[in-house]
Amino acid sequence: MGNRGKRYDTEFKADAARLVKESGRSVASVAKDLGVNPPNLEKLAAR
């Protein structure tokens, strides 16, 4: 099977989602700064 990509710990996920919700910045902007894929960050922020 192929590579499953990067794994992020729970704290990183929570901080990334909080940054999107509280900063007023777009998901794409935050994702670019963090070096993550925007659709993945969008899923985290929706939780």
Steps between C-alpha positions, in 0.01 A plus 500: 500500500600864458614759744219620727645850538597697806354425840429788735452471872175596672642823638612620155157422354319686778730802472464512121120483520495769770720724288254481210197565721642781712734684264245594237743383231407267218565128521731528199707773665544311826569174317774664294667640813485162674604300194190283494248417230202744508231228471652317798502818708143575396392160635677571830342844534153354442529268800 
